[in-house]
Amino acid sequence: MKKILCFGLTLVLVGIFAMSAYAADNDFKAIVISIKGDVNVDLQGKGKWIAAENDMELKQGAILKTGAASSADLIFDKAMLNVVNVGENTTLAVDLLSHSLTQINLPNGKVLAKLKGLKNGAKFQVRTPTAICGARGTGLGVEVFEGITNVQAFEDVIYVQGIGPNGEPLSVTVEVPAGWKSAIKAGENPTPPAGLTTNEVRVWNAWVTSVTKTVAEAEKETEQKSEQKFEQEAEQPVRPEGSKYD
């Protein structure tokens, strides 16, 4: 009888742990911290588009679109160390947000990502129609143009795989070191790495300078909101025990 009770208790605890882990993963989100021009979001991926706003939360399944001469910056962690820039004329879908893997889908357009806050063993991936591009903490750019994915490594190393006709990753993985790039056509393996151009590096450096300021402003705003909330709670009157309002 004791064995049965222990076994039952174990099952309950396992179930609680699994539900907690599931809830924790579902609680992950990206947050919009800067908007320029025409940026819209579909929060549930069901075709209901609204204008994007700063501090807007994008959970798993959300889609963001930018128009011409438009862009947005997103953060993927509370410490604001994992930042993604969504360039003009781009569609980005939030595919997966979890402890171990963050994956965004990029059917068209361009993103830049500076990833300095990934936990040990965690991965960040960008999936396009022709490639899977991944990193464990680096600076990268991914662009989809005329059916070709172009991947740029600005800091550290990124890995790239082509995608087969059925959507499965191809067996060859190419590592692209910092200062290099690769191109991936439909159904093909990535090309051997080639050096980044001066203009590509200039664009990256300009964004890093800009987003560093944006993150600092967002952190300051978050601190001010926390202080205001604390002050408001401190000002709330304390009701004595046994009052008529209890």
N, C-alpha and C positions, 0 to 999 in steps of 0.2 A: 504493500500500500504506500509506504514511504517513497519507494522508487518511482511509483506512478505519479505521486504528488510532485516530486522533484523534477521529473521529466516534463510534467505539465507546466511547472513554474519556469523551467528553462525555455520552453516554447513561447510563453508569454513574454519573457524578457527579450528573447530574440526578435519577436514581433514588434515590441516597443522600440528597440534599437533600430530596426529597419525603417519603421515609420518616422523616427526622429531624423535618421540620415536622409530619407526621402524629402522630408519637410525642409531640412537644411539646404539641400540642393535646390529645391524649388524657390527658396528665399533669395537666391542669387539674382542679381540684376545689373544692368548697365544704367548709367545716369548721364543725361545730356548736361554738359557744363558750358557749352558755347555754341552759338548758332550764327550763321551768316547767310543772308539771302533766303531763298525758297527751300525750306526743309519741312517735310511732312512725315508723319508716323502712322502706322497701323498697329495699334497696341496689341491686338490679339491675332493678327494675321488673317483677318476675315473680310478685308476689303473696306473697312471703315476708316477713312483717312482724316486726320486732323493736323493742324499746324503744330509743329514741335515747339517746345518751350524749355527754357533752362530749368534744371532740377527734375525734368520728366524722367520717370523710371521706365526702362525697357526690359521686360522679362522675357523668358524663353518663348519664342514664337513671334515676337514683335518684328516689324519691318520698318526701316527708315529709308526715305528717298530724298535726294537733293536735286535741285534744278541747276541750270546754267549759272556759273559764277557764284555758286553757293557751297556751303560746307558745314560740318558739325564736328565737335569733339565729344567723345564719350569716355567715361571712366568705368573700369570693370572691377574696382575694389575700393573699400572704404578709405584706404590710405592714399588713394589717388596716384598710385605708382604704375598702374597699367592703363595707358591712355591710347585711344584710337581716333584718328582723324578720318572722316568720311569726305572724300573730295567731291567735286562737282559732277553732276549727271551720274550719280551712283545709287545703286540699290543694295542695301545691306540687310540681311535677315539674321536675327539672333537664333541660331540653331540649338545650341546647348550651353548651359551654364551650370557648372558643378565644381566640387572640390578638385577633381582630377583633370577636367577638360573644359575649356571654353572654346566653342567653335562658332564662327560666323560664316554665313554663306554670302558670296559675292558674285551674283550673276553678271553684273556689269559695273564698270567704273573703277575707282581707285581708293585704297585705304593706306594710311601710314600707321604703324603701331610701335609704341615705345613701351616695352614690358620689363619692369624692374621689380615687380611685386609678386611674381608667381611663387607659390609655395613649392617646397621640395617635391619633385615628381610630377608636378602639374604641367599641363601643356596648353598652349594657345594655338589654335588652327584656323586657317582661312581656307574654305572650300570654294572652288570656282567650277565652272563647267568642264575645265580640262585638267585641274590640278588640286592637290592638297598640299598646303604650305604650312609648316609647323615650326614652333619655337618653344624653348623652355625659359626664355628670358633674354630678350634681344631687341634690336631695332630693325624693323623691316617694312618694305613697301610691297603691295600686291596690286596689280592693275590688269583688268580684263578689257582687251580692245580687239575688235574684229575677230573674235573667236580664239584669241591667243592670250595666255596668261603670262605676264611678265613679273618676275619676282626679284626684289632687290634686297640685299643684306647690307644694312648700314652699320650695325653693331653686332658683334659675335657671329654665331653660325646659325643658319636656318636650314631645314631639310625640306625637300620637295619630291613629290611623286606625281606621275601622270595618272589620269583616270581612264579606264577601259570603256568599251562601248556599253557595258551594262552598269556603269557607275562604280565599279570596284577599283581600288587603287592598284596600279601596276607594281610589279615586283621590284623594280629598280628605284632606289632612293638616292637622290643626289644631294650632297651637302654643299651649301653655298656659303663661303666664308665672307667676313666683313670686307666691303669694298668691291664686291662682285655681284653679278646678276645672272639669271637664267630665264629661258623662255620655254613654254610648254604648249604644244599644239594638241588638238583633240586626238585621243588614242595613242599618243606618243610619249616617250620618256623625255625628261627635261634635257635641254641642250647643255653642253659643257659650259661651266661658268665663264663669263666675260667681265671685264672691268666696268665699273660704273662710270658714267660721264660726269664731267665737272658740274653740269647743270642739275643732274639728279642729286648730287651731293649738296649743292646749294639749296635746292628746294627742301631737302631733309633738314638741313641746319636751320633754315628760316622757320620751319614749322616747330622744331624743338624749342627755339628761342621764344616763339609766340606762345606755345602751349605751356611752357614753364611759368610764364606770367599768368596765364589763364588759371592754371592749377593753384597758384599762390593766392589769387583773388578768390577762388572757390573755397579754399581752406579757410581764409579769413572770414568769409561770409558764413561758413558752417559754424565756426567758433562763436561768431556774434549771435547767431540764432540759438546756439546752446546756452550762452550766457543769458539771453533774454528769457528763454524758457525757465532756466533756473531761478531767475529773479521773480518771474511771475508766480512760480510755485511757492517760493519763499514768502510772497506777499499774501498768499491765501490764508484766511483766518482759520484758526484751529478751534473746532467746536468742543466745548467741555463735555465730559462724559455725562450722560443722563439728561442732555438737553432735549427740548421738545422736538428738535429736528431729527433726532436719531430714530 
